[in-house]
Amino acid sequence: MRAAGHALAVAAIALMAGTALTGCVPAVIAVGAGGTALVATDRRTTGTQVDDEGIELKIVQNANAQYGDRIHLNVTSYNGIVLLTGEVPDQGVWASLGNLAKTTEKVRVVQNELVVGQNTPMSARTNDTYITSKVKTRMIEANKFPPNAVKVVTERGVVYLMGIVTRPEGAAAGETAATTSDVVRVVKLFEYRV
C-alpha cells in the first residue's frame, strides 16, 4: 500500500509539472495515499487552449525569423488575449511585433508591454521566474480561486495577471500579487465573468 501511495504521489507530481509547463492541460490530480484530491481546471475550452498555444508558437516563430537574437520576446496568450513582454532594440521593432501579434489568426486583443532597451540578463529572468513562483504559491495557499484560473507572468519585476475570473477573484489575485515580496507592479489583464 505504501508503494502504491508513493507511485500515486510521483504520478501526481509528474502530471502537475507537465501542467505547469504547458499551463493549459485540464487535469484531476489525486495526491497522497489518503486520497486527498486537487482538482485543477482551466476555464477555457480545450479548443481555446489549443488555439492559445498555436498563437504563441506562431508569433514567436515569425518574430524569431525576422529579428533573431536582437530581441527578447515572451508571448502569452490567454483566451485570445495576447501579452507581449521582453525587450526590443527600437520603437520600430516594438510596433512591428505589435502588428505581427494583431494580425495573427484568432488573436482578439494585444497588450504590448515590450520595453525598448537592452535585453535583460539571465539573472533578471531567473529572478522573474522566482517571483512568478512566489506569487503562484501564495495564491494556492490563499485558496480564494482555482489554482490555474489565473495565469501569472513576470517581466522586470512587473507581474501580469491573466484569466477568466469573477471580480472578487481578480481582486484577491491582484492583492496577493501586490503583497508578494520583490513585485514592482501588478497589471491585471482579466476577463471578468458574472
KOLNU-75266 format. One record per residue: x negated, y, z of N, C-alpha, C in turn. Coordinates in pm, whole numbers. Last residue first. Layout:
N
nX = X; nY = Y; nZ = Z; caX = X; caY = Y; caZ = Z; cX = X; cY = Y; cZ = Z
...
***
This chain:
194
nX = 1953; nY = 3682; nZ = -1482; caX = 2057; caY = 3721; caZ = -1385; cX = 2074; cY = 3614; cZ = -1282
nX = 1607; nY = 3743; nZ = -1544; caX = 1730; caY = 3668; caZ = -1565; cX = 1827; cY = 3705; cZ = -1455
nX = 1362; nY = 3941; nZ = -1701; caX = 1447; caY = 3916; caZ = -1585; cX = 1573; cY = 3842; cZ = -1624
nX = 1040; nY = 3887; nZ = -1791; caX = 1175; caY = 3891; caZ = -1847; cX = 1264; cY = 3855; cZ = -1729
nX = 746; nY = 4073; nZ = -1690; caX = 852; caY = 3975; caZ = -1672; cX = 970; cY = 3997; cZ = -1766
nX = 495; nY = 4181; nZ = -1652; caX = 547; caY = 4169; caZ = -1788; cX = 661; cY = 4067; cZ = -1790
nX = 336; nY = 4388; nZ = -1427; caX = 444; caY = 4290; caZ = -1443; cX = 497; cY = 4296; cZ = -1586
nX = 19; nY = 4426; nZ = -1312; caX = 106; caY = 4465; caZ = -1423; cX = 208; cY = 4354; cZ = -1442
nX = -173; nY = 4547; nZ = -1045; caX = -81; caY = 4442; caZ = -1091; cX = 7; cY = 4500; cZ = -1201
nX = -520; nY = 4598; nZ = -964; caX = -389; caY = 4650; caZ = -1004; cX = -305; cY = 4532; cZ = -1050
nX = -729; nY = 4464; nZ = -835; caX = -740; caY = 4607; caZ = -859; cX = -602; cY = 4669; cZ = -884
nX = -782; nY = 4222; nZ = -596; caX = -693; caY = 4262; caZ = -705; cX = -697; cY = 4414; cZ = -716
nX = -929; nY = 4158; nZ = -370; caX = -1002; caY = 4181; caZ = -495; cX = -913; cY = 4217; cZ = -614
nX = -670; nY = 3976; nZ = -200; caX = -799; caY = 4046; caZ = -200; cX = -861; cY = 4048; cZ = -340
nX = -331; nY = 4044; nZ = -258; caX = -440; caY = 3946; caZ = -265; cX = -571; cY = 4021; cZ = -276
nX = -119; nY = 4211; nZ = -280; caX = -181; caY = 4199; caZ = -147; cX = -289; cY = 4092; cZ = -142
nX = -32; nY = 4185; nZ = -541; caX = -86; caY = 4314; caZ = -499; cX = -158; cY = 4307; cZ = -365
nX = 73; nY = 3922; nZ = -543; caX = -47; caY = 3955; caZ = -621; cX = -113; cY = 4082; cZ = -569
nX = 294; nY = 3956; nZ = -372; caX = 191; caY = 3857; caZ = -341; cX = 62; cY = 3891; cZ = -414
nX = 439; nY = 4152; nZ = -512; caX = 389; caY = 4180; caZ = -377; cX = 276; cY = 4083; cZ = -339
nX = 501; nY = 4010; nZ = -748; caX = 424; caY = 4134; caZ = -752; cX = 361; cY = 4167; cZ = -619
nX = 657; nY = 3801; nZ = -644; caX = 533; caY = 3771; caZ = -715; cX = 443; cY = 3895; cZ = -719
nX = 871; nY = 3946; nZ = -536; caX = 788; caY = 3863; caZ = -449; cX = 654; cY = 3832; cZ = -515
nX = 975; nY = 4061; nZ = -770; caX = 927; caY = 4147; caZ = -662; cX = 833; cY = 4069; cZ = -569
nX = 1049; nY = 3831; nZ = -909; caX = 950; caY = 3921; caZ = -966; cX = 890; cY = 4012; cZ = -860
nX = 1247; nY = 3731; nZ = -736; caX = 1127; caY = 3651; caZ = -763; cX = 1015; cY = 3740; cZ = -817
nX = 1439; nY = 3941; nZ = -749; caX = 1372; caY = 3911; caZ = -621; cX = 1244; cY = 3827; cZ = -641
nX = 1502; nY = 3922; nZ = -1033; caX = 1438; caY = 4043; caZ = -977; cX = 1372; cY = 4015; cZ = -842
nX = 1402; nY = 3604; nZ = -1165; caX = 1503; caY = 3693; caZ = -1112; cX = 1431; cY = 3816; cZ = -1057
nX = 1204; nY = 3540; nZ = -1464; caX = 1229; caY = 3539; caZ = -1320; cX = 1352; cY = 3623; cZ = -1286
nX = 984; nY = 3420; nZ = -1672; caX = 1128; caY = 3444; caZ = -1674; cX = 1172; cY = 3428; cZ = -1529
nX = 660; nY = 3581; nZ = -1705; caX = 752; caY = 3473; caZ = -1675; cX = 896; cY = 3517; cZ = -1690
nX = 351; nY = 3718; nZ = -1589; caX = 446; caY = 3692; caZ = -1696; cX = 540; cY = 3581; cZ = -1651
nX = 130; nY = 3954; nZ = -1466; caX = 227; caY = 3852; caZ = -1430; cX = 330; cY = 3840; cZ = -1541
nX = -207; nY = 4033; nZ = -1440; caX = -88; caY = 4042; caZ = -1524; cX = 2; cY = 3925; cZ = -1489
nX = -435; nY = 4204; nZ = -1248; caX = -354; caY = 4082; caZ = -1255; cX = -228; cY = 4112; cZ = -1335
nX = -759; nY = 4316; nZ = -1288; caX = -617; caY = 4351; caZ = -1307; cX = -540; cY = 4221; cZ = -1327
nX = -1020; nY = 4233; nZ = -1289; caX = -955; caY = 4252; caZ = -1159; cX = -809; cY = 4293; cZ = -1167
nX = -1071; nY = 4186; nZ = -1558; caX = -1134; caY = 4301; caZ = -1492; cX = -1067; cY = 4334; cZ = -1359
nX = -783; nY = 4000; nZ = -1571; caX = -889; caY = 4056; caZ = -1655; cX = -940; cY = 4182; cZ = -1588
nX = -576; nY = 3723; nZ = -1517; caX = -656; caY = 3829; caZ = -1458; cX = -767; cY = 3870; cZ = -1553
nX = -250; nY = 3599; nZ = -1517; caX = -368; caY = 3623; caZ = -1599; cX = -444; cY = 3738; cZ = -1534
nX = -2; nY = 3373; nZ = -1434; caX = -95; caY = 3473; caZ = -1381; cX = -217; cY = 3479; cZ = -1470
nX = 338; nY = 3310; nZ = -1473; caX = 204; caY = 3289; caZ = -1529; cX = 117; cY = 3405; cZ = -1483
nX = 591; nY = 3172; nZ = -1283; caX = 512; caY = 3292; caZ = -1307; cX = 374; cY = 3254; cZ = -1359
nX = 688; nY = 2928; nZ = -1249; caX = 783; caY = 3025; caZ = -1306; cX = 709; cY = 3154; cZ = -1342
nX = 539; nY = 2730; nZ = -1127; caX = 498; caY = 2776; caZ = -1260; cX = 605; cY = 2861; cZ = -1329
nX = 659; nY = 2708; nZ = -864; caX = 518; caY = 2741; caZ = -884; cX = 481; cY = 2788; cZ = -1024
nX = 971; nY = 2873; nZ = -801; caX = 900; caY = 2756; caZ = -851; cX = 756; cY = 2794; cZ = -892
nX = 951; nY = 3099; nZ = -517; caX = 999; caY = 3066; caZ = -650; cX = 921; cY = 2943; cZ = -697
nX = 842; nY = 3117; nZ = -269; caX = 960; caY = 3201; caZ = -294; cX = 1018; cY = 3180; cZ = -434
nX = 608; nY = 3011; nZ = -137; caX = 723; caY = 2926; caZ = -171; cX = 852; cY = 3006; cZ = -193
nX = 363; nY = 3087; nZ = -39; caX = 480; caY = 3171; caZ = -7; cX = 610; cY = 3097; cZ = -36
nX = 192; nY = 2896; nZ = -155; caX = 210; caY = 2898; caZ = -9; cX = 334; cY = 2977; cZ = 31
nX = 210; nY = 2975; nZ = -424; caX = 256; caY = 2841; caZ = -384; cX = 283; cY = 2838; cZ = -234
nX = 97; nY = 3228; nZ = -402; caX = 234; caY = 3214; caZ = -450; cX = 292; cY = 3079; cZ = -411
nX = -162; nY = 3166; nZ = -320; caX = -76; caY = 3242; caZ = -229; cX = 70; cY = 3233; cZ = -272
nX = -251; nY = 3037; nZ = -554; caX = -246; caY = 2965; caZ = -426; cX = -153; cY = 3035; cZ = -328
nX = -242; nY = 3247; nZ = -739; caX = -157; caY = 3130; caZ = -757; cX = -141; cY = 3052; cZ = -627
nX = -440; nY = 3417; nZ = -628; caX = -302; caY = 3463; caZ = -644; cX = -207; cY = 3344; cZ = -655
nX = -667; nY = 3253; nZ = -646; caX = -622; caY = 3302; caZ = -515; cX = -475; cY = 3346; cZ = -522
nX = -687; nY = 3217; nZ = -924; caX = -663; caY = 3100; caZ = -838; cX = -615; cY = 3143; cZ = -700
nX = -739; nY = 3482; nZ = -1004; caX = -619; caY = 3412; caZ = -1051; cX = -587; cY = 3295; cZ = -960
nX = -991; nY = 3517; nZ = -881; caX = -877; caY = 3599; caZ = -839; cX = -746; cY = 3532; cZ = -880
nX = -1140; nY = 3333; nZ = -1034; caX = -1126; caY = 3314; caZ = -890; cX = -1006; cY = 3394; cZ = -836
nX = -1128; nY = 3454; nZ = -1282; caX = -1072; caY = 3319; caZ = -1265; cX = -1047; cY = 3291; cZ = -1118
nX = -1270; nY = 3687; nZ = -1223; caX = -1130; caY = 3695; caZ = -1263; cX = -1060; cY = 3561; cZ = -1246
nX = -1523; nY = 3577; nZ = -1175; caX = -1452; caY = 3644; caZ = -1066; cX = -1304; cY = 3657; cZ = -1098
nX = -1581; nY = 3494; nZ = -1433; caX = -1571; caY = 3394; caZ = -1326; cX = -1495; cY = 3452; cZ = -1208
nX = -1600; nY = 3739; nZ = -1555; caX = -1494; caY = 3647; caZ = -1599; cX = -1473; cY = 3538; cZ = -1494
nX = -1825; nY = 3842; nZ = -1428; caX = -1697; caY = 3911; caZ = -1413; cX = -1582; cY = 3819; cZ = -1452
nX = -2019; nY = 3658; nZ = -1519; caX = -1992; caY = 3671; caZ = -1374; cX = -1858; cY = 3740; cZ = -1350
nX = -2033; nY = 3699; nZ = -1793; caX = -1972; caY = 3576; caZ = -1743; cX = -1939; cY = 3586; cZ = -1595
nX = -1954; nY = 4048; nZ = -1862; caX = -2045; caY = 3935; caZ = -1842; cX = -1970; cY = 3814; cZ = -1784
nX = -1736; nY = 4185; nZ = -2115; caX = -1769; caY = 4161; caZ = -1974; cX = -1865; cY = 4043; cZ = -1962
nX = -1842; nY = 4374; nZ = -2395; caX = -1785; caY = 4251; caZ = -2343; cX = -1828; cY = 4230; cZ = -2198
nX = -1802; nY = 4731; nZ = -2387; caX = -1886; caY = 4611; caZ = -2396; cX = -1812; cY = 4490; cZ = -2338
nX = -1495; nY = 4873; nZ = -2520; caX = -1617; caY = 4872; caZ = -2441; cX = -1693; cY = 4744; cZ = -2461
nX = -1163; nY = 4916; nZ = -2494; caX = -1273; caY = 4949; caZ = -2584; cX = -1399; cY = 4961; cZ = -2497
nX = -955; nY = 4653; nZ = -2391; caX = -1033; caY = 4769; caZ = -2350; cX = -1144; cY = 4792; cZ = -2453
nX = -620; nY = 4538; nZ = -2437; caX = -763; caY = 4531; caZ = -2471; cX = -830; cY = 4662; cZ = -2430
nX = -355; nY = 4512; nZ = -2399; caX = -432; caY = 4561; caZ = -2285; cX = -582; cY = 4548; cZ = -2310
nX = -73; nY = 4516; nZ = -2565; caX = -216; caY = 4525; caZ = -2597; cX = -290; cY = 4593; cZ = -2482
nX = 183; nY = 4320; nZ = -2584; caX = 129; caY = 4410; caZ = -2481; cX = -23; cY = 4410; cZ = -2501
nX = 431; nY = 4265; nZ = -2818; caX = 287; caY = 4259; caZ = -2791; cX = 252; cY = 4364; cZ = -2687
nX = 713; nY = 4053; nZ = -2879; caX = 658; caY = 4176; caZ = -2820; cX = 509; cY = 4157; cZ = -2800
nX = 756; nY = 3822; nZ = -3037; caX = 864; caY = 3918; caZ = -3013; cX = 811; cY = 4054; cZ = -2969
nX = 629; nY = 3601; nZ = -3270; caX = 593; caY = 3699; caZ = -3168; cX = 706; cY = 3800; cZ = -3157
nX = 686; nY = 3438; nZ = -3486; caX = 753; caY = 3410; caZ = -3359; cX = 711; cY = 3500; cZ = -3244
nX = 387; nY = 3500; nZ = -3665; caX = 521; caY = 3443; caZ = -3661; cX = 563; cY = 3408; cZ = -3518
nX = 216; nY = 3802; nZ = -3626; caX = 212; caY = 3657; caZ = -3612; cX = 354; cY = 3606; cZ = -3593
nX = 218; nY = 4074; nZ = -3620; caX = 261; caY = 4011; caZ = -3745; cX = 253; cY = 3858; cZ = -3741
nX = 118; nY = 4137; nZ = -3368; caX = 256; caY = 4175; caZ = -3403; cX = 307; cY = 4103; cZ = -3526
nX = -152; nY = 4049; nZ = -3389; caX = -59; caY = 3982; caZ = -3298; cX = 86; cY = 4010; cZ = -3337
nX = -246; nY = 4232; nZ = -3578; caX = -256; caY = 4090; caZ = -3605; cX = -156; cY = 4014; cZ = -3517
nX = -208; nY = 4471; nZ = -3436; caX = -129; caY = 4445; caZ = -3557; cX = -130; cY = 4297; cZ = -3594
nX = -401; nY = 4433; nZ = -3236; caX = -261; caY = 4454; caZ = -3201; cX = -169; cY = 4425; cZ = -3318
nX = -630; nY = 4418; nZ = -3393; caX = -588; caY = 4299; caZ = -3319; cX = -443; cY = 4312; cZ = -3272
nX = -633; nY = 4684; nZ = -3492; caX = -627; caY = 4571; caZ = -3584; cX = -578; cY = 4445; cZ = -3513
nX = -667; nY = 4836; nZ = -3259; caX = -544; caY = 4848; caZ = -3337; cX = -525; cY = 4728; cZ = -3430
nX = -926; nY = 4746; nZ = -3186; caX = -814; caY = 4741; caZ = -3091; cX = -682; cY = 4741; cZ = -3168
nX = -1075; nY = 4819; nZ = -3408; caX = -1058; caY = 4676; caZ = -3380; cX = -941; cY = 4656; cZ = -3284
nX = -1053; nY = 5099; nZ = -3375; caX = -1007; caY = 5034; caZ = -3497; cX = -983; cY = 4886; cZ = -3477
nX = -1180; nY = 5153; nZ = -3133; caX = -1035; caY = 5171; caZ = -3142; cX = -977; cY = 5104; cZ = -3267
nX = -1437; nY = 4900; nZ = -3070; caX = -1387; caY = 5034; caZ = -3104; cX = -1235; cY = 5033; cZ = -3119
nX = -1508; nY = 4645; nZ = -2964; caX = -1610; caY = 4749; caZ = -2980; cX = -1558; cY = 4889; cZ = -3010
nX = -1312; nY = 4507; nZ = -2690; caX = -1337; caY = 4523; caZ = -2833; cX = -1434; cY = 4640; cZ = -2851
nX = -1222; nY = 4271; nZ = -2437; caX = -1292; caY = 4391; caZ = -2481; cX = -1316; cY = 4388; cZ = -2631
nX = -915; nY = 4164; nZ = -2279; caX = -1055; caY = 4148; caZ = -2315; cX = -1114; cY = 4279; cZ = -2359
nX = -585; nY = 4061; nZ = -2380; caX = -679; caY = 4117; caZ = -2284; cX = -821; cY = 4088; cZ = -2331
nX = -258; nY = 4067; nZ = -2484; caX = -396; caY = 4067; caZ = -2533; cX = -483; cY = 4132; cZ = -2426
nX = 31; nY = 3886; nZ = -2460; caX = -58; caY = 3972; caZ = -2385; cX = -198; cY = 3956; cZ = -2442
nX = 344; nY = 3850; nZ = -2609; caX = 200; caY = 3826; caZ = -2620; cX = 124; cY = 3933; cZ = -2542
nX = 633; nY = 3673; nZ = -2584; caX = 571; caY = 3798; caZ = -2540; cX = 421; cY = 3772; cZ = -2532
nX = 726; nY = 3420; nZ = -2635; caX = 711; caY = 3511; caZ = -2748; cX = 658; cY = 3649; cZ = -2712
nX = 707; nY = 3298; nZ = -2387; caX = 840; caY = 3321; caZ = -2444; cX = 835; cY = 3425; cZ = -2557
nX = 397; nY = 3409; nZ = -2364; caX = 499; caY = 3351; caZ = -2278; cX = 635; cY = 3394; cZ = -2333
nX = 61; nY = 3393; nZ = -2449; caX = 197; caY = 3409; caZ = -2499; cX = 292; cY = 3339; cZ = -2403
nX = -246; nY = 3546; nZ = -2438; caX = -150; caY = 3471; caZ = -2358; cX = -12; cY = 3499; cZ = -2415
nX = -573; nY = 3563; nZ = -2534; caX = -437; caY = 3575; caZ = -2583; cX = -348; cY = 3486; cZ = -2497
nX = -870; nY = 3741; nZ = -2504; caX = -782; caY = 3641; caZ = -2442; cX = -642; cY = 3668; cZ = -2492
nX = -1176; nY = 3817; nZ = -2650; caX = -1031; caY = 3822; caZ = -2662; cX = -965; cY = 3707; cZ = -2589
nX = -1434; nY = 4004; nZ = -2712; caX = -1397; caY = 3907; caZ = -2607; cX = -1245; cY = 3917; cZ = -2598
nX = -1614; nY = 4050; nZ = -3021; caX = -1502; caY = 4074; caZ = -2930; cX = -1496; cY = 3968; cZ = -2821
nX = -1818; nY = 3965; nZ = -3169; caX = -1814; caY = 4110; caZ = -3143; cX = -1704; cY = 4144; cZ = -3042
nX = -1816; nY = 3701; nZ = -3243; caX = -1856; caY = 3732; caZ = -3106; cX = -1865; cY = 3882; cZ = -3077
nX = -1553; nY = 3742; nZ = -3481; caX = -1654; caY = 3658; caZ = -3418; cX = -1685; cY = 3699; cZ = -3276
nX = -1371; nY = 3878; nZ = -3645; caX = -1463; caY = 3955; caZ = -3561; cX = -1570; cY = 3873; cZ = -3488
nX = -1230; nY = 3695; nZ = -3814; caX = -1252; caY = 3833; caZ = -3855; cX = -1365; cY = 3902; cZ = -3778
nX = -1218; nY = 3458; nZ = -3678; caX = -1262; caY = 3456; caZ = -3818; cX = -1301; cY = 3596; cZ = -3864
nX = -1109; nY = 3546; nZ = -3436; caX = -1247; caY = 3496; caZ = -3440; cX = -1302; cY = 3492; cZ = -3581
nX = -850; nY = 3613; nZ = -3522; caX = -938; caY = 3716; caZ = -3465; cX = -1084; cY = 3672; cZ = -3469
nX = -752; nY = 3363; nZ = -3605; caX = -762; caY = 3474; caZ = -3701; cX = -856; cY = 3583; cZ = -3651
nX = -767; nY = 3218; nZ = -3360; caX = -838; caY = 3173; caZ = -3480; cX = -857; cY = 3286; cZ = -3580
nX = -599; nY = 3375; nZ = -3193; caX = -741; caY = 3356; caZ = -3160; cX = -820; cY = 3314; cZ = -3283
nX = -352; nY = 3349; nZ = -3328; caX = -413; caY = 3480; caZ = -3307; cX = -562; cY = 3467; cZ = -3279
nX = -310; nY = 3068; nZ = -3323; caX = -317; caY = 3142; caZ = -3450; cX = -388; cY = 3276; cZ = -3432
nX = -302; nY = 3011; nZ = -3042; caX = -403; caY = 2950; caZ = -3129; cX = -421; cY = 3029; cZ = -3259
nX = -76; nY = 3157; nZ = -2958; caX = -208; caY = 3183; caZ = -2900; cX = -319; cY = 3133; cZ = -2993
nX = 125; nY = 3031; nZ = -3114; caX = 98; caY = 3175; caZ = -3126; cX = -43; cY = 3206; cZ = -3077
nX = 117; nY = 2769; nZ = -3012; caX = 83; caY = 2796; caZ = -3151; cX = 50; cY = 2943; cZ = -3175
nX = 207; nY = 2812; nZ = -2751; caX = 73; caY = 2754; caZ = -2773; cX = 26; cY = 2784; cZ = -2916
nX = 465; nY = 2905; nZ = -2811; caX = 369; caY = 2991; caZ = -2741; cX = 226; cY = 2941; cZ = -2759
nX = 581; nY = 2676; nZ = -2930; caX = 564; caY = 2799; caZ = -3007; cX = 460; cY = 2890; cZ = -2943
nX = 585; nY = 2509; nZ = -2705; caX = 502; caY = 2472; caZ = -2822; cX = 477; cY = 2595; cZ = -2909
nX = 769; nY = 2652; nZ = -2553; caX = 635; caY = 2626; caZ = -2500; cX = 538; cY = 2592; cZ = -2614
nX = 992; nY = 2635; nZ = -2717; caX = 931; caY = 2766; caZ = -2693; cX = 790; cY = 2750; cZ = -2638
nX = 1044; nY = 2359; nZ = -2697; caX = 1013; caY = 2420; caZ = -2826; cX = 944; cY = 2555; cZ = -2811
nX = 1110; nY = 2338; nZ = -2428; caX = 991; caY = 2269; caZ = -2477; cX = 948; cY = 2328; cZ = -2611
nX = 1209; nY = 2658; nZ = -2297; caX = 1239; caY = 2529; caZ = -2358; cX = 1108; cY = 2466; cZ = -2405
nX = 1098; nY = 2793; nZ = -1982; caX = 1106; caY = 2798; caZ = -2128; cX = 1147; cY = 2661; cZ = -2180
nX = 1060; nY = 2740; nZ = -1720; caX = 1191; caY = 2792; caZ = -1759; cX = 1205; cY = 2811; cZ = -1909
nX = 923; nY = 2445; nZ = -1600; caX = 898; caY = 2565; caZ = -1678; cX = 1034; cY = 2612; cZ = -1729
nX = 869; nY = 2294; nZ = -1283; caX = 947; caY = 2312; caZ = -1405; cX = 910; cY = 2442; cZ = -1472
nX = 769; nY = 2061; nZ = -1068; caX = 716; caY = 2177; caZ = -1139; cX = 791; cY = 2190; cZ = -1270
nX = 832; nY = 1938; nZ = -763; caX = 893; caY = 1947; caZ = -895; cX = 844; cY = 2076; cZ = -958
nX = 679; nY = 1721; nZ = -560; caX = 669; caY = 1860; caZ = -605; cX = 727; cY = 1862; cZ = -744
nX = 770; nY = 1505; nZ = -298; caX = 770; caY = 1537; caZ = -440; cX = 758; cY = 1686; cZ = -462
nX = 652; nY = 1251; nZ = -87; caX = 684; caY = 1393; caZ = -100; cX = 673; cY = 1430; cZ = -246
nX = 585; nY = 988; nZ = -39; caX = 687; caY = 1015; caZ = -139; cX = 728; cY = 1160; cZ = -149
nX = 380; nY = 908; nZ = 122; caX = 509; caY = 934; caZ = 186; cX = 619; cY = 968; cZ = 87
nX = 154; nY = 900; nZ = -27; caX = 221; caY = 773; caZ = -4; cX = 359; cY = 793; cZ = 57
nX = 123; nY = 1173; nZ = -268; caX = 109; caY = 1108; caZ = -138; cX = 192; cY = 982; cZ = -125
nX = 349; nY = 1326; nZ = -487; caX = 219; caY = 1331; caZ = -423; cX = 224; cY = 1258; cZ = -290
nX = 486; nY = 1338; nZ = -805; caX = 501; caY = 1283; caZ = -671; cX = 363; cY = 1274; cZ = -608
nX = 605; nY = 1570; nZ = -1027; caX = 484; caY = 1515; caZ = -970; cX = 514; cY = 1465; cZ = -830
nX = 730; nY = 1623; nZ = -1334; caX = 773; caY = 1592; caZ = -1199; cX = 656; cY = 1518; cZ = -1139
nX = 682; nY = 1890; nZ = -1570; caX = 643; caY = 1765; caZ = -1506; cX = 715; cY = 1749; cZ = -1375
nX = 621; nY = 2059; nZ = -1874; caX = 710; caY = 2034; caZ = -1763; cX = 677; cY = 1898; cZ = -1702
nX = 335; nY = 2229; nZ = -1956; caX = 395; caY = 2097; caZ = -1964; cX = 490; cY = 2078; cZ = -1847
nX = 188; nY = 2466; nZ = -1959; caX = 323; caY = 2466; caZ = -2014; cX = 388; cY = 2330; cZ = -2020
nX = -79; nY = 2486; nZ = -1890; caX = 12; caY = 2587; caZ = -1838; cX = 154; cY = 2577; cZ = -1889
nX = -303; nY = 2346; nZ = -1948; caX = -218; caY = 2385; caZ = -2060; cX = -116; cY = 2489; cZ = -2019
nX = -418; nY = 2336; nZ = -1691; caX = -497; caY = 2374; caZ = -1806; cX = -410; cY = 2417; cZ = -1923
nX = -212; nY = 2253; nZ = -1527; caX = -273; caY = 2383; caZ = -1501; cX = -354; cY = 2430; cZ = -1622
nX = -162; nY = 2001; nZ = -1633; caX = -59; caY = 2103; caZ = -1641; cX = -118; cY = 2241; cZ = -1620
nX = -401; nY = 1872; nZ = -1566; caX = -363; caY = 1886; caZ = -1706; cX = -258; cY = 1994; cZ = -1725
nX = -379; nY = 1889; nZ = -1288; caX = -492; caY = 1952; caZ = -1356; cX = -459; cY = 1972; cZ = -1503
nX = -149; nY = 1736; nZ = -1245; caX = -149; caY = 1878; caZ = -1210; cX = -262; cY = 1950; cZ = -1280
nX = -244; nY = 1486; nZ = -1332; caX = -131; caY = 1548; caZ = -1401; cX = -125; cY = 1697; cZ = -1372
nX = -446; nY = 1442; nZ = -1145; caX = -479; caY = 1447; caZ = -1288; cX = -368; cY = 1516; cZ = -1366
nX = -289; nY = 1437; nZ = -913; caX = -393; caY = 1539; caZ = -928; cX = -430; cY = 1554; cZ = -1075
nX = -133; nY = 1211; nZ = -964; caX = -70; caY = 1342; caZ = -948; cX = -169; cY = 1454; cZ = -967
nX = -327; nY = 1011; nZ = -969; caX = -248; caY = 1038; caZ = -1090; cX = -182; cY = 1175; cZ = -1082
nX = -411; nY = 1028; nZ = -702; caX = -507; caY = 1055; caZ = -810; cX = -432; cY = 1087; cZ = -939
nX = -172; nY = 951; nZ = -573; caX = -229; caY = 1084; caZ = -548; cX = -328; cY = 1123; cZ = -658
nX = -150; nY = 690; nZ = -669; caX = -44; caY = 787; caZ = -697; cX = -97; cY = 929; cZ = -679
nX = -377; nY = 575; nZ = -561; caX = -363; caY = 580; caZ = -706; cX = -258; cY = 683; cZ = -746
nX = -312; nY = 596; nZ = -289; caX = -430; caY = 666; caZ = -342; cX = -420; cY = 681; cZ = -493
nX = -90; nY = 428; nZ = -279; caX = -75; caY = 569; caZ = -243; cX = -190; cY = 651; cZ = -297
nX = -216; nY = 188; nZ = -346; caX = -110; caY = 241; caZ = -433; cX = -88; cY = 388; cZ = -405
nX = -387; nY = 157; nZ = -128; caX = -444; caY = 173; caZ = -262; cX = -341; cY = 231; cZ = -358
nX = -197; nY = 119; nZ = 76; caX = -287; caY = 233; caZ = 82; cX = -347; cY = 261; cZ = -55
nX = -83; nY = -119; nZ = 0; caX = 0; caY = 0; caZ = 0; cX = -87; cY = 125; cZ = 0
***
